[in-house]
Amino acid sequence: MAELTISQLIKMLLFVAVIVVVITGAYLGFRNYVIPYFEDLGPSERELDLSTPYYQDLMREENLAGVTVLKEGYLYFSVKEGGATFGTSYYLDDGSIYIAEGEYFGFDEEIGEIDKSSGKIKIFDEWLDKDMLLKNIDGGEKIGNEIYKIRARA
């Protein structure tokens, strides 16, 4: 059997150090010049043309159904009802809407989702029956930190 000598260990350590330096140098060199050219490839966030008549009508004050508030690292929903704003235990995480039921996140129940292509909020039917406030944001659109929903006009 071949035994490792001190000179062989030094050569292996130098080899690993050179590889680390080369990879780090390549990353530092590419990060500012090459990687930005490829950032627009693949799926991206939807872009809204807020100057269209639809969005001009949607984004009126009377159509504001709620807002999202950053709290404890999550976007929580505050829902408007009859001129008042109510804080909720519903939060947004990675396109899904959850209810904060426990002390620890990650075990909370999913109650809805935001469609990635249209931005519309869809609350699952069983939750619409449990909490009337959720009806105010169901079918609405999240634009920035605000949720808008066109209401039936009298």
WOLIN-V9324 format. One record per residue. N is the residue number from 0. PSI is psi as a letter, one per 40 degrees, with the letter a starting at -180 (999 if undefined). Layout:
BEGIN
n=N psi=PSI
n=N psi=PSI
END
This chain:
BEGIN
n=0 psi=i
n=1 psi=h
n=2 psi=i
n=3 psi=h
n=4 psi=i
n=5 psi=d
n=6 psi=d
n=7 psi=d
n=8 psi=d
n=9 psi=d
n=10 psi=d
n=11 psi=d
n=12 psi=d
n=13 psi=d
n=14 psi=d
n=15 psi=d
n=16 psi=d
n=17 psi=d
n=18 psi=d
n=19 psi=d
n=20 psi=d
n=21 psi=d
n=22 psi=d
n=23 psi=d
n=24 psi=d
n=25 psi=d
n=26 psi=d
n=27 psi=d
n=28 psi=d
n=29 psi=d
n=30 psi=d
n=31 psi=e
n=32 psi=d
n=33 psi=d
n=34 psi=d
n=35 psi=d
n=36 psi=d
n=37 psi=e
n=38 psi=d
n=39 psi=e
n=40 psi=i
n=41 psi=a
n=42 psi=i
n=43 psi=i
n=44 psi=i
n=45 psi=i
n=46 psi=h
n=47 psi=h
n=48 psi=g
n=49 psi=e
n=50 psi=e
n=51 psi=i
n=52 psi=d
n=53 psi=d
n=54 psi=d
n=55 psi=d
n=56 psi=d
n=57 psi=d
n=58 psi=f
n=59 psi=i
n=60 psi=d
n=61 psi=e
n=62 psi=e
n=63 psi=h
n=64 psi=d
n=65 psi=i
n=66 psi=i
n=67 psi=i
n=68 psi=h
n=69 psi=h
n=70 psi=h
n=71 psi=f
n=72 psi=e
n=73 psi=i
n=74 psi=h
n=75 psi=i
n=76 psi=h
n=77 psi=h
n=78 psi=h
n=79 psi=h
n=80 psi=h
n=81 psi=f
n=82 psi=e
n=83 psi=i
n=84 psi=h
n=85 psi=h
n=86 psi=i
n=87 psi=i
n=88 psi=f
n=89 psi=h
n=90 psi=i
n=91 psi=h
n=92 psi=h
n=93 psi=f
n=94 psi=e
n=95 psi=i
n=96 psi=h
n=97 psi=i
n=98 psi=h
n=99 psi=g
n=100 psi=d
n=101 psi=a
n=102 psi=d
n=103 psi=h
n=104 psi=i
n=105 psi=d
n=106 psi=e
n=107 psi=i
n=108 psi=h
n=109 psi=h
n=110 psi=e
n=111 psi=a
n=112 psi=i
n=113 psi=h
n=114 psi=h
n=115 psi=d
n=116 psi=d
n=117 psi=e
n=118 psi=e
n=119 psi=i
n=120 psi=h
n=121 psi=h
n=122 psi=h
n=123 psi=i
n=124 psi=d
n=125 psi=d
n=126 psi=d
n=127 psi=d
n=128 psi=d
n=129 psi=d
n=130 psi=h
n=131 psi=d
n=132 psi=d
n=133 psi=d
n=134 psi=d
n=135 psi=d
n=136 psi=e
n=137 psi=h
n=138 psi=e
n=139 psi=i
n=140 psi=h
n=141 psi=h
n=142 psi=h
n=143 psi=b
n=144 psi=e
n=145 psi=i
n=146 psi=h
n=147 psi=i
n=148 psi=h
n=149 psi=h
n=150 psi=i
n=151 psi=h
n=152 psi=i
n=153 psi=999
END
